[in-house]
Structures are given as structure tokens and as C-alpha cells.
Amino acid sequence: MKRLVIPALAVVPLLLAGVPANAAPRPTGTDTPRPVRAVVETPSLFDDPAGGDADADDPAIWVNPADRAGSLVIATAKNGGLRVYDLRARERQVIATPPAPGPEDEAGRFNNVDLVGGFRLAGRRADLAVVTDRGRDQLRFYRIDPRTRLLSDVTAADVPFAFSADQAEVNEQRTAYGLGTWTDTDGSVYAVVSRRSSPEVGVFRLVERAGKVSYRPVDRLTLPSTFTLPNGTAWSPCTDPGDGPQVEGTVVDPDSGVVHLAQEKVGLWRTRLVHGRFAGTPVSVERVREYGVPAAYDAEEEDCVTDYAADPGFGGRIAQDVEGLTIYRTGRATGTLLVSSQGDDTFYTYDRRTDRPTGRFAVVDGRVDGSQECDGAAVVSTPLPGYPGGLLVVHDGQNTPETPDEDGEIRPDTDFKFLDAGFLRAGR
């Protein structure tokens, strides 16, 4: 397995207006986001002991080939496992994470999910939900039964660690994180998986073993951690001590094999898979606004503090973190790439083929509340009942109205919003 390390890169500057210290810049004028509204939302997930430490993160949409009304949304809830919803956002199934292998070890924690259609399993074709288990540094696999619309675990008992050498390294939690799946023209199925707290991204080939699903590593690349700015100075994004600038959002174009990677504190990258291996050097599509801006970790605040007043003007439009990526596919080479700009609660859109910027939107309050601090998103263009333009599902990291616990403290509340995706087809 080869390892591709990408050197530090210089970029063409995109000038930004001056802003006050510690105040993130905001786009203005023609960059004003289009407001769109959700149709329904899933039940609240509460990240506290009473809620089972459930924290919504990343969705995927399974279109039922026999009955579109029976389609499903499959979503991760971190320690809360997997949640399965119908098209009216009603919960149909809860799948728990696997327990810790030992008393001092980490238990399962489901981070991202994607789908694989028609995987050859036990002599039949099966649709799979693939999940990154960041707690145990593994991929897990769940067969979708088209008749019952329920998921069952088909993970091989001996699946390897994705990145760690042993359980001690797993417990340090530099583990499987972001995820995008892809089926090659020869039928081979791959998972592109990022590593938590690291700029590493790996490719794994899915394989059947005695009626279960496992995987083996194929390739790996490491994105830059340090960058040479146009003024000749070096810059590194601020992270927690000892961490690198990680990737989470990952999507592979099903027709071309083009891979988009969201390096959270840096920006959006583009590369490509050829027979399961990375081809060429990744290219920067757009940087975050904070690119090149001085920032330092504050131990007391346990967070990075950014000095926006010292912005040298080399950043792009996306407000860090760059998060969920998904493709609204309207043809073999047409459609829209959606990018979650978590820092300003909006989404940027790009032409799927050329990466040309095409717009910006925000999910705002309407029948249900909007989406803030979005991590993951998923979209299909297939018309579904209640969603004639296709379905867009986005994570909401600050669900409202707020819910107090028995002591009057506000419970950490997240969920998923379901939208008609027809506004994307309109190109606005």
C-alpha cells in the first residue's frame, strides 16, 4: 500500500474586507444566502445520560427500489448508535454501538454513514449502510432488508482496525472518522475514510467473508498541515494540542470517481480514485475564510482564539469548519456539490463537474426550526412522496425550542431536518 504525502502549497489570495478582532467576517451583497425551509424534523436526540448520550451527526438516504414511499433515512448518533427514519422523519429503528472490548477500552461511537448498493453478499445482491466506528477504529456494515425496511448487522467478526496498530492506539482515538463510498466500473467497492485528529485519508476495499463484510487497506494520502502563504510566510491552522488538521466531510462522485474532501480548518480539496487508488496531487477548490489568519490555542478556554483583525486576506468564503459534503446528481455529469459552512450556518454550492461556485443557501426557521452548526448532509434527486424535487437531509446541531432537564439546565439537543431539494434543481 503506497502512501501519498502532499507538500505544503501556496494559493492565490482572495481579498476580504477588514473586520474587528475576534469577529468572524460575513459575506455580504450578492453572497447573501437564499433562505430555504424544512418540511419535517426528526425527534430530538439528547447528548446526556438521560438521552443515552445520543448526538446527531451524519445522514444517508436509501431509496427503496420497489416502493419509493418506503425509503429510509439512516443517520448516526455517535454514542447513540444508528437511527433509522421514514420519510415523515419518524423513528423506525435504533441500532446500538458495539460494547468496549475491555474494561479500559473505548466503546463504539458511530460518526459517519454512507450507502453501497448491490453488494454481492452470500450469493445475493444487498444494499448496505456503511458506518465509521470512531470509538473502535473500524468500519461496520448493516444490510438493508427491502421487505421489512430494517437493518441487520453483517460485519465480519474479525474486521481490522482502520488506522491503529493495536487497541492501545485505538484508545487514543485517532480513529476512523469521515466516510465516502464508491463502486468502480468493475464492481469493486471502496470506502474513503478520514482519520480523526489527523490529515490522513485512507482507501479500503470492501470484501465478503463467509456471508459477512470486511475490508482491506488499499491506499492512503496525507493532506498538508502547514502552508506557504502568498506573502512567503508559513501558516498552520490552529488545532487542539497534538492534533493535526483533520478531514471529515467526504464524498465520491459515483460516475467519475472524483473525491471531494473537507479539511475542516483549511478548505475543500478535490482528487480522484482510479481503481481504488488516489490519482495525482489533490487540488484546492476553496479555502476557509480563516486561511492564513493568526490563531492560538487558549488552554483556559480549551479552544482556538482567532485574531481576525490580523487577517492577511488570503482566505475564501467558507466559514470554518468545512463539514458535510453531498452531491445532488441530475445526470451522469450534471448536478450540484453541497458544502456545509458550519461557522456561519450556511451551505455553499458548486457545479459538480467544474467546481464553479453556483450559490449559497441557509436552512431557516419555518414550519420547524432551521439548521445551525451542520455536520453532515445527504441529498437525492429522485422524486419521493412529499419531496417532488428530491430529498435533502441536514444535521441541526442546535435544535430548538430548548428543552430543560429536571434541574432547569438546557439539554444538548440535536436532530435532522428534511427538505424538498427542488430548489437545487432550479440552480438557485
Secondary structure, 3 states (H helix, E strand, C coil): CCEEECCCCCCCCCCCCCCCCCCCCCCCHHHCCEEEECCEECCCEECCHHHCCCCCCCEEEECCCCCHHHCEEEEECECCCEEEECCCCCEEEEECCCCCCCCCCCCCCEEEEEEEEEEEECCEEEEEEEEEECCCCEEEEEEECCCCCCEEECECCCCCCCCCCCHHHHCCCCCEEEEEEEECCCCCEEEEEEECCCCEEEEEEEEEECCEEEEEEEEEEECCCCEECCCCCEECCCCCCCCCCCEEEEEECCCCCEEEEEECCCEEEEEEEECCEECCCCEEEEEECCCCCCEEEECCCCEEEECHHHCCCCCCCECCCEEEEEEEECCCCCEEEEEEEHHHCEEEEEECCCCCEEEEEEEECCCCCCCCCCCCEEEECCCECCECCCEEEEEECCCCCCCECCCCCECCEEEEEEEECHHHHCCC
